[in-house]
């Protein structure tokens, strides 16, 4: 996701958007559901879950 580089503040949102859209848009196993659709949900629980999870994965990878 980060190509091994240090990421700046606020970049996690962009990284999540790119990864989500690339994944859901590139597989016939997924219905067309993009990051903008996630952000349009009334509750932002789903959006926050993806951001937190991406942060965990990035920081875990950096610590390894």
FENGIDA-V392064 format. One record per residue. N is the residue number from 1. RES is the residue in one letter. SS is DSSP state (helix for helix, strand for strand, loop for the rest). PSI is psi in degrees with one decimal (* if undefined). OMEGA is omega in degrees with one decimal (* if undefined). Layout:
# FENGIDA-V392064
N RES SS PSI OMEGA
N RES SS PSI OMEGA
This chain:
# FENGIDA-V392064
1 X loop -36.5 -176.3
2 X loop -1.0 -178.8
3 X loop 31.1 176.3
4 X loop 7.6 -178.4
5 X loop 159.2 176.2
6 X loop 133.1 -178.8
7 X loop 149.0 180.0
8 X loop 169.7 178.5
9 X loop 137.1 178.4
10 X loop -7.8 -178.4
11 X helix -20.9 -177.7
12 X helix -40.1 178.6
13 X helix -43.8 179.0
14 X helix -40.2 179.1
15 X helix -44.5 179.1
16 X helix -45.0 180.0
17 X helix -48.3 -178.9
18 X helix -44.4 -179.0
19 X helix -43.1 -179.2
20 X helix -49.9 -178.1
21 X helix -38.2 178.8
22 X helix -40.8 -178.8
23 X helix -51.0 -175.7
24 X helix -23.0 -179.6
25 X helix -9.3 -173.7
26 X loop 1.8 -176.7
27 X loop 132.0 176.3
28 X loop -6.9 178.4
29 X loop -15.1 -179.8
30 X loop 140.2 172.1
31 X loop 157.6 179.1
32 X loop 100.6 179.8
33 X loop 112.5 -171.5
34 X loop 172.7 -177.0
35 X helix -38.1 178.5
36 X helix -32.4 176.2
37 X helix -40.2 177.9
38 X helix -44.1 -178.3
39 X helix -23.2 -179.3
40 X loop -8.7 178.3
41 X loop 148.0 -177.6
42 X loop -43.1 176.1
43 X loop 144.2 177.9
44 X loop 18.2 179.0
45 X helix -43.5 -179.0
46 X helix -46.1 179.0
47 X helix -46.3 179.9
48 X helix -36.0 178.5
49 X helix -46.2 179.8
50 X helix -40.8 179.0
51 X helix -44.9 178.4
52 X helix -44.1 -178.1
53 X helix -41.9 177.4
54 X helix -42.6 177.6
55 X helix -41.6 177.9
56 X helix -45.9 -179.0
57 X helix -42.0 179.7
58 X helix -47.0 -177.6
59 X helix -36.3 177.0
60 X helix -43.0 -179.6
61 X helix -39.1 -179.7
62 X helix -31.0 -179.2
63 X helix -18.8 -176.4
64 X loop * *
